[in-house]
Amino acid sequence: MILTSLADFAENEVPADRLAKALAFLGRDDLAELAPGRHEIDGDEVFANVQELTTVTPGEKNYEAHRRYADIHFVISGTELIGVAPVGECTPVGEFSEADDFGLYTPGPRESWAVLRAGDLAVTPPCDAHKPGCCPVDAEPAPLKKVCVKVLVG
Protein backbone atom coordinates (compact mmCIF):
# COMPACT_ATOMS: atom_id res chain seq x y z
CA MET A 1 0.00 0.00 0.00
CA ILE A 2 1.33 3.43 -0.91
CA LEU A 3 -0.62 6.36 0.49
CA THR A 4 -0.06 9.49 -1.61
CA SER A 5 -1.40 11.34 -4.61
CA LEU A 6 -0.17 10.37 -8.07
CA ALA A 7 1.05 13.92 -8.75
CA ASP A 8 3.02 14.11 -5.50
CA PHE A 9 4.49 10.64 -5.90
CA ALA A 10 5.75 11.48 -9.41
CA GLU A 11 7.80 14.31 -7.86
CA ASN A 12 9.09 12.09 -5.02
CA GLU A 13 9.89 8.90 -6.87
CA VAL A 14 11.60 6.24 -4.80
CA PRO A 15 14.44 4.80 -6.93
CA ALA A 16 13.56 1.24 -7.94
CA ASP A 17 16.98 -0.19 -7.06
CA ARG A 18 16.84 1.24 -3.54
CA LEU A 19 13.23 0.14 -3.12
CA ALA A 20 14.23 -3.40 -4.16
CA LYS A 21 16.96 -3.44 -1.49
CA ALA A 22 14.49 -2.27 1.14
CA LEU A 23 11.92 -4.90 0.20
CA ALA A 24 14.58 -7.64 0.18
CA PHE A 25 15.52 -6.65 3.73
CA LEU A 26 11.88 -6.78 4.81
CA GLY A 27 11.64 -10.30 3.39
CA ARG A 28 14.24 -11.66 5.81
CA ASP A 29 13.25 -14.71 7.82
CA ASP A 30 14.78 -13.29 11.01
CA LEU A 31 13.09 -9.88 10.99
CA ALA A 32 11.16 -10.54 14.21
CA GLU A 33 14.40 -11.34 16.04
CA LEU A 34 16.22 -8.13 15.11
CA ALA A 35 17.09 -5.86 18.02
CA PRO A 36 15.78 -2.30 18.09
CA GLY A 37 18.04 0.26 16.46
CA ARG A 38 19.66 0.96 13.12
CA HIS A 39 20.45 -1.89 10.72
CA GLU A 40 22.61 -1.27 7.65
CA ILE A 41 21.32 -2.20 4.21
CA ASP A 42 23.21 0.08 1.79
CA GLY A 43 24.93 2.82 3.78
CA ASP A 44 23.01 6.07 4.00
CA GLU A 45 21.03 5.28 0.83
CA VAL A 46 18.94 2.53 2.46
CA PHE A 47 18.87 1.59 6.15
CA ALA A 48 16.37 0.22 8.63
CA ASN A 49 15.30 1.37 12.07
CA VAL A 50 13.74 -1.43 14.12
CA GLN A 51 11.39 -0.03 16.75
CA GLU A 52 9.58 -1.50 19.74
CA LEU A 53 7.05 0.88 21.23
CA THR A 54 3.62 1.24 22.72
CA THR A 55 1.15 2.89 20.38
CA VAL A 56 -0.54 6.13 21.45
CA THR A 57 -3.84 7.77 20.60
CA PRO A 58 -3.61 9.93 17.46
CA GLY A 59 -4.14 13.14 19.44
CA GLU A 60 -0.97 12.55 21.46
CA LYS A 61 1.48 13.28 18.66
CA ASN A 62 2.15 15.49 15.64
CA TYR A 63 2.72 14.51 12.06
CA GLU A 64 6.34 14.23 10.92
CA ALA A 65 7.97 14.61 7.51
CA HIS A 66 11.34 14.26 5.83
CA ARG A 67 12.87 15.93 2.78
CA ARG A 68 15.58 13.47 1.74
CA TYR A 69 14.10 10.08 2.67
CA ALA A 70 10.98 8.08 1.98
CA ASP A 71 9.87 5.85 4.85
CA ILE A 72 8.66 2.30 4.42
CA HIS A 73 6.65 1.44 7.54
CA PHE A 74 6.44 -2.34 8.03
CA VAL A 75 4.64 -3.94 10.97
CA ILE A 76 6.31 -7.03 12.45
CA SER A 77 3.83 -7.51 15.30
CA GLY A 78 0.91 -5.55 16.66
CA THR A 79 -1.41 -3.10 14.93
CA GLU A 80 -0.59 0.44 13.89
CA LEU A 81 -2.84 3.27 12.79
CA ILE A 82 -0.90 5.64 10.53
CA GLY A 83 -2.08 8.99 9.28
CA VAL A 84 -0.89 10.60 6.04
CA ALA A 85 -1.38 14.20 4.89
CA PRO A 86 0.13 16.22 2.02
CA VAL A 87 3.05 18.05 3.63
CA GLY A 88 2.43 21.10 1.44
CA GLU A 89 -0.92 21.55 3.16
CA CYS A 90 0.45 21.08 6.68
CA THR A 91 1.61 23.74 9.15
CA PRO A 92 5.15 23.35 10.55
CA VAL A 93 5.56 23.02 14.30
CA GLY A 94 8.95 24.58 14.99
CA GLU A 95 11.97 24.49 12.69
CA PHE A 96 12.79 21.67 10.29
CA SER A 97 16.10 19.98 11.17
CA GLU A 98 18.14 19.53 7.98
CA ALA A 99 20.76 17.57 9.96
CA ASP A 100 18.17 15.05 11.15
CA ASP A 101 15.94 15.33 8.04
CA PHE A 102 12.98 15.73 10.40
CA GLY A 103 10.20 18.20 11.00
CA LEU A 104 6.92 18.18 12.91
CA TYR A 105 3.60 19.38 11.48
CA THR A 106 -0.09 19.79 12.14
CA PRO A 107 -2.29 18.50 9.31
CA GLY A 108 -4.07 20.57 6.72
CA PRO A 109 -7.56 19.86 5.39
CA ARG A 110 -6.79 16.38 4.01
CA GLU A 111 -5.81 13.39 6.12
CA SER A 112 -5.93 9.71 5.24
CA TRP A 113 -5.69 6.88 7.75
CA ALA A 114 -4.73 3.24 7.36
CA VAL A 115 -4.55 0.37 9.82
CA LEU A 116 -1.44 -1.75 9.37
CA ARG A 117 -1.24 -5.26 10.79
CA ALA A 118 1.65 -7.73 10.88
CA GLY A 119 3.05 -8.06 7.37
CA ASP A 120 1.52 -4.79 6.10
CA LEU A 121 3.52 -1.81 4.86
CA ALA A 122 2.96 1.78 3.83
CA VAL A 123 5.36 4.01 1.92
CA THR A 124 5.50 7.72 2.75
CA PRO A 125 7.67 9.76 0.37
CA PRO A 126 8.83 13.28 1.32
CA CYS A 127 5.65 14.85 -0.09
CA ASP A 128 3.63 13.17 2.66
CA ALA A 129 3.67 14.03 6.33
CA HIS A 130 2.83 10.99 8.40
CA LYS A 131 1.71 10.14 11.92
CA PRO A 132 2.92 6.62 12.73
CA GLY A 133 2.69 4.67 15.96
CA CYS A 134 -0.96 5.34 16.72
CA CYS A 135 -3.47 2.85 18.08
CA PRO A 136 -6.64 2.24 16.09
CA VAL A 137 -9.59 4.38 17.20
CA ASP A 138 -11.45 1.38 18.64
CA ALA A 139 -8.41 0.02 20.51
CA GLU A 140 -6.26 0.82 23.51
CA PRO A 141 -2.53 1.62 23.22
CA ALA A 142 -0.62 -1.66 22.76
CA PRO A 143 2.87 -3.00 22.01
CA LEU A 144 4.08 -2.60 18.42
CA LYS A 145 7.23 -3.90 16.75
CA LYS A 146 7.94 -2.40 13.37
CA VAL A 147 10.68 -1.55 10.93
CA CYS A 148 10.97 1.85 9.32
CA VAL A 149 13.23 1.51 6.29
CA LYS A 150 14.68 4.86 5.19
CA VAL A 151 15.19 5.13 1.42
CA LEU A 152 17.10 8.09 -0.01
CA VAL A 153 14.99 9.78 -2.68
CA GLY A 154 16.62 11.19 -5.81
N, C-alpha and C positions, 0 to 999 in steps of 0.2 A: 504494500500500500504506500503510495506517495501522496501526501496531502499538500497540494499547491495549485496555483493556476497554471495553465499551459503557457501563457505569456511570461509569467515570472520564472517558470522553470527553464524556458528557452534562454533566458538571460543568466541563469545560474546553473548551467549544465554541469553535472557531476561526470568527470572524465571516465569513460567506460573501463579503462584499464585499472584505474584506482577503485572503482566500484566493484570490479571483479575480485580484486584482492580483499576488499572488505567482506564481500559475501563468502569467499572461500574461508576466511577466518571464522565467520559466524557458523559455518558448516562443520566446525571441529567437533569431534566426539567428546572432548573433555571440557567443553565450554562451562558446564555447571560446576566443575572443580576449580576453575581459575580463581585466584585470590583477587580481592578488590585492588584497584590501582591501574596504572598504565601498562599496557602490553604492546610491544613493538610489532608492527606488521611491515611497514616500508618507511622507516624514518619518520620525518615530520609530514610526509605526504599522506600516509594512512596509519593511524594507530587507534587502539581501543582503550577505553576506560571502563573497567568492570566496576559496578556499583552495587552495594547492598544498602538498602535504606528502608525506611518506613514511609509509605505514601502519606500525603497530607491532603486536606480538602483544598479544592481549587482556589478558594479565597485567601489561602495562607501564603501564596507566593505570587511573584510577578512573572511575566513572560521573559524569555531571554532570547538573544539573537547573536549571530556571529557574522563576520564579513568575509573571512577567508576559508571557512570550513563548512561543509554540509555535515549534518549529524545523521547517523543511522541508529535509531533507537530500537533495540532488540530485547525482548523480554525473555529471560531464562526461566524465572519462576515468579508467580504472583500475577497480579492484574494491575495495569497502569492506565489511567485516563490521561490523555495528552491533548492539550489544546494547541491550535495553530491559527495564526493571524498574519495577514500581510504586513511585514515590518514597516513598509512605507506608509501605512495607515495607523501605526502605533505611535504612542508618545513616549519618548525616552524618560527613564527615571535615573537621573544622574548622568555622569559622563561615560561614554563608551571607552573601554580599555583596549587600545590597539595592541598592547603587549600581551594581554590575555585573550584577545579576540572575543570579547564578551561585553554585552551590555544588557541592561534590564529595561523593560518596557511595560506600559499598560496598553491593553488592546484598543483598537479602533472599532469601527462599526461591524466588522466581520470577524467572527470566530468560528472555527470548526473544531469538533471534538471527536476523538476516536478512543475506543477501549481496546487496548492491546493485552493479549493473553500470552502465555508461554508459547514461543515459536513465532509470534507476530512481530513485524517490524514496520516502522514508519521512517521516511526520509524527509528531513527538513533542510532544504538548501538555505543559503544566506538571505534569500528574499522572504523567508518565513520566520517570524518570531514563534517561539514554541514554549509551552508550559508543561514540562514533563513531571513525572513523579507524583501525580495526583491520584487520589482514590476515586473510583466511580461514585457518582452521585448517590446511588442506593447502597453504598457500602461504607464500612468504617475503615480508617487508616489501617494498613496491613503491610507485612514485610514484602519487599520487592527485590529481586536480583535481576539486573539488566546489564547490557553492554551498550555503551554509546561509542560507535566507531566514528572517528573524525576523519573526513575525507577532504583533502585540499581541493578547492574548486579553482579551475583555470590554470 
